[in-house]
Amino acid sequence: MMLCDINTRYRRMICLLLIIYFPIVSAAGLSASPPSAFGQEHANSPGSGEGRVKAEAKNHHDPPAPLPQTGMSAAVGIDEKLGQKIPLALTFTDEDNQALSLSRAMQDSARQAITLNNIGAVYEDLGDRQQALDYYHESLTLRRSIGDRLGEAIALNNIANIQAFLGDRDLALANFQQALGTYRELGSLAGEANTLNNLGTHYSTIGDKQRAIKHFERALDLVGTAGEPAKEAVFLNNLAAVLADIDKKQEALAIHQRALSIYRRIKDQNGEATSLGNIGTIHDTLGDKRRALTYYRQALTIVQRTGNRYSEAITRNNIAAAHDFLGDKAALDEHQRTLALRHAIDDKQGEAVTLGNLGRFHDSQGNKDLALKHFEQALRL
């Protein structure tokens, strides 16, 4: 039954949900045409293609997790970030605060700047970007005071990442460009590659896809020279996401396959699942739902094995969407499993999306009352 044939309250409910949740974007922040009203969610992604890369690891404590690559880790601050990483992050913050107090007492500005960066990185992982920005700025000030040019570029990159996320595009671009110039002056190929990738993600987010492609390609040239396969795979996925976004899907498929090969060669299961999900998504958008399901199921097997429940929820959502399109009854079971997962990991936004998908499913089956119940639950979240 068409939306125009149902009662006004019901139509308003669906339209409001469409406004709130359509389209779902990939972790990389690259939108795609979803196969249903609320649709598929990309494995790649932002923030996240794998999106931006932090300029500096958190030194002594960087807990293992899929790179907000968007490794199918689609949104910072939920899933394992809440269920698993917050206790670790809080511990790390406590350790860093002790280190910060000690370095201040010793007047060790270099160590103090690194520690401030680490605390900022923890807050960023927890989703408190304003707090992270404050620590990164403090780190930047210290690094400039002691003439630490490499540290200055690191801080600028981290600051720009957050500014880009918060929508301060001009400031972000200026800081990325300043960091890039510094890395080039210092001859840091790794820093230059990271910043080119971040600029590519930034340009993609603001809709300048051609400029994004150029930056990703330049980043890939540098990282290939440096022999960093894991980072090369991240950049490949980012490039492929932009190509898919401008309807160069066959090119995107080939590049995702390259990333998949790298991840398998270096035995990176999170990356492998990400690439499998990305390949499935492209087949999905091309209309080959059966082939998409084959890749989604491979990705599902991996994320279940690694215990990445957030990624499992994204993958099950995509499986359900494909089944929905094909008219398979299996869609209902996958939607319900996705809903249970998202509730368990306290992913409110994902839970609302899945409730909307369940509403659409019941609508298509003629169960209007049940559909309306799910839509109302989604709006309450």
C-alpha positions as CSV (number, residue, x, y, z in Angstrom):
1,M,0.0,0.0,0.0
2,M,1.3,3.4,-0.9
3,L,2.0,6.0,1.7
4,C,-0.8,8.2,0.2
5,D,-3.3,5.5,0.9
6,I,-2.8,5.3,4.7
7,N,-4.1,7.5,7.4
8,T,-2.6,10.9,8.0
9,R,-1.1,10.2,11.4
10,Y,0.7,7.1,10.0
11,R,2.0,9.0,7.0
12,R,3.3,11.9,9.2
13,M,5.1,9.3,11.4
14,I,6.9,7.7,8.4
15,C,7.8,11.1,6.9
16,L,9.2,12.3,10.2
17,L,11.3,9.2,10.5
18,L,12.6,9.6,7.0
19,I,13.6,13.2,7.7
20,I,15.5,12.1,10.9
21,Y,17.2,8.9,9.6
22,F,17.5,9.1,5.8
23,P,20.1,8.5,4.5
24,I,22.3,6.6,6.8
25,V,25.9,7.4,6.1
26,S,29.0,5.3,6.3
27,A,31.5,5.6,8.9
28,A,33.6,7.5,6.5
29,G,31.0,10.1,6.3
30,L,30.2,9.2,2.7
31,S,26.5,8.8,1.9
32,A,25.1,6.2,-0.4
33,S,21.7,5.4,-1.7
34,P,20.2,3.0,0.9
35,P,18.1,0.0,-0.3
36,S,15.3,0.7,2.2
37,A,13.8,3.7,4.0
38,F,16.4,3.6,6.7
39,G,18.7,1.4,4.7
40,Q,22.1,-0.1,4.8
41,E,25.0,1.2,6.8
42,H,28.5,1.1,5.3
43,A,31.2,-0.8,6.9
44,N,33.7,1.7,5.8
45,S,33.4,4.5,7.1
46,P,34.6,8.7,8.9
47,G,33.9,8.8,11.1
48,S,34.2,5.7,9.8
49,G,36.2,5.0,4.3
50,E,38.2,4.5,7.4
51,G,38.1,8.3,7.5
52,R,40.7,10.4,9.2
53,V,43.8,9.1,10.9
54,K,45.1,10.5,14.2
55,A,48.4,12.1,13.8
56,E,49.9,10.4,16.8
57,A,49.1,7.2,18.5
58,K,48.5,7.4,22.2
59,N,52.0,6.3,22.9
60,H,52.0,3.7,25.7
61,H,48.3,3.0,25.6
62,D,46.4,2.5,22.4
63,P,43.9,-0.4,23.1
64,P,43.2,-2.7,20.2
65,A,40.1,-1.7,18.2
66,P,39.0,-1.4,14.6
67,L,40.3,1.9,13.3
68,P,37.4,4.3,13.2
69,Q,37.9,2.8,10.1
70,T,35.0,3.1,10.4
71,G,36.4,-1.0,10.5
72,M,33.1,-1.1,10.6
73,S,33.2,0.9,13.7
74,A,30.8,3.5,12.4
75,A,30.4,6.0,15.1
76,V,32.8,7.1,17.8
77,G,31.5,6.8,21.3
78,I,29.2,3.7,21.0
79,D,29.4,0.0,20.9
80,E,32.8,-1.3,22.0
81,K,33.7,2.3,22.6
82,L,31.2,2.2,25.4
83,G,31.0,-1.5,26.2
84,Q,34.7,-2.2,26.3
85,K,36.9,0.8,25.8
86,I,35.4,3.3,28.3
87,P,36.7,1.4,31.4
88,L,40.1,1.1,29.7
89,A,40.0,4.7,28.6
90,L,39.1,5.9,32.1
91,T,42.0,4.0,33.5
92,F,44.3,5.5,30.9
93,T,43.0,9.0,31.7
94,D,43.8,8.4,35.3
95,E,47.3,7.3,34.4
96,D,47.8,10.2,32.1
97,N,46.6,12.7,34.8
98,Q,49.3,11.3,37.1
99,A,51.9,11.5,34.3
100,L,50.7,15.1,33.6
101,S,51.1,16.1,37.3
102,L,54.6,14.5,37.4
103,S,55.8,16.2,34.2
104,R,54.5,19.6,35.4
105,A,56.3,19.1,38.7
106,M,59.5,18.2,36.8
107,Q,58.9,21.1,34.4
108,D,59.3,18.5,31.6
109,S,57.4,20.4,28.8
110,A,58.0,17.8,26.1
111,R,56.6,14.9,28.3
112,Q,53.8,17.2,29.4
113,A,52.8,18.0,25.7
114,I,52.8,14.3,24.9
115,T,50.6,13.5,27.9
116,L,48.2,16.3,27.1
117,N,47.9,14.8,23.6
118,N,47.2,11.3,25.1
119,I,44.5,12.7,27.3
120,G,42.9,14.5,24.4
121,A,43.0,11.3,22.3
122,V,41.2,9.4,25.1
123,Y,38.5,12.0,25.3
124,E,38.1,12.0,21.5
125,D,37.6,8.2,21.6
126,L,35.0,8.7,24.3
127,G,33.1,11.2,22.0
128,D,33.9,14.3,24.2
129,R,35.4,16.2,21.3
130,Q,35.3,19.6,23.0
131,Q,37.3,18.4,25.9
132,A,39.7,16.6,23.5
133,L,40.1,19.9,21.6
134,D,41.0,21.7,24.8
135,Y,43.8,19.2,25.6
136,Y,45.1,19.3,22.0
137,H,45.2,23.1,22.0
138,E,47.2,23.0,25.3
139,S,49.6,20.5,23.8
140,L,50.0,22.7,20.7
141,T,50.9,25.7,22.9
142,L,53.5,23.8,24.8
143,R,55.0,22.3,21.7
144,R,55.3,25.7,20.1
145,S,57.0,27.1,23.2
146,I,59.7,24.5,23.1
147,G,60.2,24.6,19.3
148,D,58.9,21.0,18.8
149,R,57.9,21.3,15.1
150,L,57.0,17.7,14.6
151,G,54.8,17.8,17.8
152,E,53.3,21.0,16.5
153,A,52.2,19.3,13.3
154,I,50.8,16.4,15.2
155,A,48.7,18.7,17.4
156,L,47.5,20.7,14.4
157,N,46.4,17.5,12.7
158,N,44.5,16.3,15.7
159,I,42.9,19.7,16.2
160,A,41.9,19.9,12.6
161,N,40.3,16.4,12.7
162,I,38.0,17.5,15.5
163,Q,37.3,20.9,13.9
164,A,36.3,19.1,10.7
165,F,34.0,16.8,12.7
166,L,32.4,19.8,14.5
167,G,31.8,21.6,11.2
168,D,34.5,24.3,11.5
169,R,35.6,23.7,8.0
170,D,37.7,26.7,7.3
171,L,39.6,26.4,10.6
172,A,40.1,22.7,9.9
173,L,41.4,23.3,6.4
174,A,43.8,25.9,7.6
175,N,45.2,23.7,10.3
176,F,45.5,20.7,8.0
177,Q,47.4,22.8,5.5
178,Q,49.7,24.2,8.2
179,A,50.4,20.6,9.4
180,L,51.0,19.4,5.9
181,G,53.5,22.2,5.2
182,T,55.4,21.4,8.4
183,Y,55.6,17.7,7.7
184,R,57.0,18.5,4.2
185,E,59.6,20.8,5.7
186,L,60.6,18.1,8.1
187,G,60.7,15.4,5.5
188,S,58.2,13.3,7.4
189,L,56.6,11.1,4.7
190,A,54.3,9.3,7.2
191,G,53.0,12.6,8.6
192,E,52.5,14.0,5.1
193,A,50.6,10.9,4.0
194,N,48.4,11.0,7.1
195,T,47.6,14.6,6.5
196,L,46.9,14.2,2.8
197,N,44.5,11.4,3.8
198,N,42.8,13.6,6.3
199,L,42.5,16.4,3.8
200,G,41.0,13.9,1.3
201,T,38.4,12.9,3.9
202,H,37.7,16.6,4.6
203,Y,37.2,17.5,0.9
204,S,35.0,14.4,0.5
205,T,32.8,15.5,3.4
206,I,32.3,19.0,2.0
207,G,31.4,17.5,-1.4
208,D,34.6,18.2,-3.4
209,K,35.1,14.6,-4.5
210,Q,37.7,15.3,-7.2
211,R,40.0,17.1,-4.9
212,A,39.4,14.3,-2.3
213,I,40.5,11.7,-4.9
214,K,43.7,13.6,-5.7
215,H,44.6,13.8,-2.0
216,F,43.9,10.1,-1.4
217,E,46.0,9.2,-4.4
218,R,48.9,11.3,-3.3
219,A,48.7,9.8,0.2
220,L,48.7,6.3,-1.3
221,D,51.9,7.1,-3.3
222,L,53.7,8.1,-0.2
223,V,52.5,5.3,2.0
224,G,53.4,2.8,-0.6
225,T,56.9,4.1,-0.6
226,A,57.0,3.9,3.2
227,G,55.9,0.3,3.2
228,E,53.0,0.6,5.6
229,P,50.4,-2.0,4.3
230,A,47.8,-1.4,7.1
231,K,47.7,2.3,6.4
232,E,47.7,1.7,2.6
233,A,44.6,-0.5,3.0
234,V,42.9,2.3,5.0
235,F,43.7,4.9,2.3
236,L,42.5,2.5,-0.4
237,N,39.2,2.1,1.3
238,N,38.8,5.8,1.6
239,L,39.6,6.3,-2.1
240,A,37.2,3.6,-3.1
241,A,34.4,5.1,-1.0
242,V,34.7,8.4,-2.9
243,L,34.8,6.7,-6.2
244,A,31.6,4.8,-5.3
245,D,30.1,8.0,-4.2
246,I,30.5,9.5,-7.7
247,D,29.2,6.3,-9.4
248,K,32.5,4.9,-10.4
249,K,31.5,1.7,-8.6
250,Q,33.5,-0.8,-10.7
251,E,36.7,1.2,-10.0
252,A,35.7,1.3,-6.3
253,L,35.2,-2.5,-6.3
254,A,38.7,-3.1,-7.7
255,I,40.2,-0.8,-5.1
256,H,38.3,-2.4,-2.2
257,Q,39.5,-5.8,-3.4
258,R,43.1,-4.5,-3.2
259,A,42.5,-3.4,0.4
260,L,40.9,-6.8,1.1
261,S,44.0,-8.6,-0.2
262,I,46.3,-6.4,2.0
263,Y,44.2,-7.0,5.1
264,R,44.2,-10.8,4.5
265,R,48.0,-10.8,3.9
266,I,48.7,-9.0,7.1
267,K,46.0,-11.0,9.0
268,D,44.0,-7.9,10.0
269,Q,40.6,-9.4,10.7
270,N,38.9,-6.1,11.5
271,G,40.2,-4.6,8.2
272,E,39.2,-7.8,6.3
273,A,35.6,-7.5,7.7
274,T,35.5,-3.8,6.8
275,S,36.5,-4.5,3.2
276,L,34.1,-7.4,2.8
277,G,31.3,-5.1,4.1
278,N,32.3,-2.4,1.7
279,I,32.4,-4.8,-1.3
280,G,29.0,-6.1,-0.2
281,T,27.6,-2.5,0.0
282,I,28.7,-1.8,-3.6
283,H,27.1,-4.9,-5.0
284,D,24.0,-4.0,-2.9
285,T,23.8,-0.5,-4.5
286,L,24.3,-2.1,-7.9
287,G,21.3,-4.2,-7.3
288,D,23.1,-7.6,-6.9
289,K,21.6,-8.4,-3.5
290,R,22.5,-12.1,-3.6
291,R,26.2,-11.3,-4.1
292,A,26.0,-8.6,-1.5
293,L,24.6,-11.1,1.0
294,T,27.6,-13.4,0.3
295,Y,30.1,-10.7,1.3
296,Y,28.0,-9.5,4.2
297,R,27.9,-13.1,5.6
298,Q,31.6,-13.4,5.3
299,A,32.0,-10.2,7.2
300,L,29.5,-11.3,9.8
301,T,31.5,-14.5,10.5
302,I,34.6,-12.5,11.2
303,V,33.0,-9.8,13.4
304,Q,31.3,-12.6,15.4
305,R,34.6,-14.3,15.9
306,T,36.4,-11.1,17.0
307,G,33.5,-10.1,19.3
308,N,32.9,-6.7,17.6
309,R,29.2,-6.3,18.4
310,Y,28.8,-2.9,16.9
311,S,30.1,-4.1,13.6
312,E,27.9,-7.2,13.9
313,A,24.9,-4.9,14.3
314,I,25.8,-2.9,11.1
315,T,26.4,-6.1,9.2
316,R,23.1,-7.7,10.3
317,N,21.4,-4.5,9.4
318,N,22.7,-4.7,5.9
319,I,21.8,-8.4,5.6
320,A,18.3,-7.5,6.7
321,A,18.0,-4.7,4.2
322,A,19.1,-7.0,1.4
323,H,16.5,-9.6,2.5
324,D,13.9,-6.9,2.7
325,F,14.6,-5.9,-0.9
326,L,14.3,-9.5,-2.0
327,G,11.1,-10.0,-0.1
328,D,12.7,-12.7,2.1
329,K,11.0,-13.5,5.4
330,A,14.6,-13.8,6.9
331,A,14.6,-10.0,7.1
332,L,12.5,-10.0,10.2
333,D,14.8,-12.3,12.2
334,E,17.9,-10.2,11.2
335,H,16.1,-6.9,12.1
336,Q,15.2,-8.4,15.5
337,R,18.8,-9.6,16.1
338,T,20.1,-6.2,15.1
339,L,17.7,-4.5,17.5
340,A,18.8,-6.8,20.4
341,L,22.4,-6.1,19.7
342,R,22.0,-2.3,19.5
343,H,20.0,-2.3,22.7
344,A,22.7,-4.4,24.4
345,I,25.5,-2.0,23.4
346,D,23.4,1.1,24.2
347,D,23.5,2.4,20.6
348,K,20.4,4.6,20.8
349,Q,20.7,6.0,17.3
350,G,21.2,2.6,15.8
351,E,18.3,1.2,17.9
352,A,16.0,3.9,16.5
353,V,17.1,3.1,12.9
354,T,16.4,-0.6,13.4
355,L,13.0,0.1,15.0
356,G,12.3,2.2,11.9
357,N,13.4,-0.7,9.7
358,L,11.1,-3.1,11.6
359,G,8.3,-0.6,11.1
360,R,8.9,-0.6,7.4
361,F,9.0,-4.4,7.3
362,H,5.6,-4.7,9.1
363,D,4.2,-2.0,6.9
364,S,5.1,-4.0,3.8
365,Q,3.4,-7.0,5.4
366,G,0.2,-5.1,6.0
367,N,0.7,-5.0,9.8
368,K,-0.1,-1.3,10.2
369,D,-0.6,-1.3,14.0
370,L,2.6,-3.1,14.6
371,A,4.4,-0.8,12.2
372,L,3.1,2.3,13.9
373,K,4.2,0.9,17.3
374,H,7.8,0.5,16.1
375,F,7.8,4.0,14.5
376,E,6.6,5.5,17.7
377,Q,9.3,3.7,19.7
378,A,11.9,4.9,17.2
379,L,10.8,8.5,17.6
380,R,11.0,8.3,21.4
381,L,14.7,7.4,21.1
